[in-house]
């Protein structure tokens, strides 16, 4: 370990592993360490015994739940947008060859006290039971405008400059009612709160297009895909990419103390009495607690069940978004479910998650509207965890710290953080647009 | 990749090679796949997996053989590496007894992460170095017997037994899978529903047993 590296990466969460992979491919000499004896950090997937140890403090789970290794329970439940940034990163790096994916069965929204399918195209809007007959036609027109909208073609702009017009003004033009605005903003554009209504509509329109294009891509019934064996496979796949390009991997390294010179610049990392020298550090917030600040808290529930979520057409994988307003909250609540058909549980078992930005200290009560949708559960765990963001200046200390994973339901913000860090570290932009053609070529 | 009924079907098996650093895992693989040997190869860099085909019962059987990419050096092989592996070669160096003593730990790791492995072989590599041998053939044999593994000594340097060892594992997988297949089709069908491909699949119509044979 007493060697010199250009970059030492601490923590094997998804963000750190993508960066490690990209840097190694660039020819950078990387050492990647984790204090845990498993990959994935906060974004790992746990087997049943690991899950019991974390939440119940016991080493062994009850036998009736099946074999421990048949479980891969995501600690950071999210789905991947079929046409999103993570998919493009996977294709760009060719990491797809280590992974298998399945389309997610269903995308639902909780509106007016009911779980209902999310319509995302003019056709679907007309069939949806979410809206009355006149509202459907208005929504259909709005979806058509979004589908046609092309940034570069003023003819499709309908006389509006979307970088100036707010989302509220755009929606007013189509005369949509409150519930429609709610499901479009939260379940299609996937905003986590209502701030977008007062911001330029461009972002919301692009998000709606991403949703619709992702939906069209695999001709599935949702815009999402999900890797077999759980999300914990993603960091491991990028770690393999890094290793194939010469990255050195060490797990189970206690302490991992970052060392600085008198000027405050990083010089290396010490673990078990040995110091590896480096020019730069890339890490998650837990490795440099003095250089981050708390920005929020997430409340979550993890349930093991023997049935799919009721009212979701028996979907083996599904997302249900509960917009804040439907519960008179400040932030949305998210319900996920996946099952044995994704190799994350033994045959017949389902894993469901409910999560939200915490507004109280009692996750059990706060998450009840979400857990009520699950029906009977075999086991359920509640907990809360803090979220952090860096406050250091990387140009002064050469430390590049990722932001904790947010409560969004997909990986768009995760990859945006990674791309931003990549630019800070290397001074280069990672161009993912070139892969668009490759991505669409894969449409079948 | 779902058209299982197509005629002229192919088989694709995932096989992993495990064992301590510098026992010759990569050289075994390149000797088998490309008939090459690099005496100066340091820790593995740039090796992914190699795909080799052989004919069994008139059917083309492909083996996708994975190398550890050097992650075994500090015992950081990913659990994903073992996913869906149907065959495994556990390699030690006959001139270094520590690599033989660690075989048990590698088997534990394999069993923790994979329940799909139907053919396992213990390999004592570098048998061309008879003069500095530290592990006897009998010791290798008896460990293999007690753990239920095939056993062979090989030399990636002079090619001894390399092809034989890989082909024995592939044949064993094939005969196991063909038998198992009769009973498992319905469950497998269920598991392949909604499968999506992010890239054009070169092996369209290929049966992948890497993740469907659970």
Interface residues (C-beta under 8 A of the other chain):
Chain A: X38 X39 X67 X69 X82 X87 X90 X91 X96 X97 X98 X100 X101 X102 X103 X105 X218 X220 X225 X228 X229 X232 X233 X236 X237 X239 X240 X243 X244 X245 X246 X248 X249 X250 X251 X252 X341 X343 X347 X438 X439 X441 X442 X444
Chain B: X45 X46 X47 X48 X69 X70 X71 X73 X74 X75 X76 X78 X79 X80 X81 X83 X112 X113 X115 X187 X190 X191 X193 X194 X195 X196 X197 X198 X199 X200 X211 X214
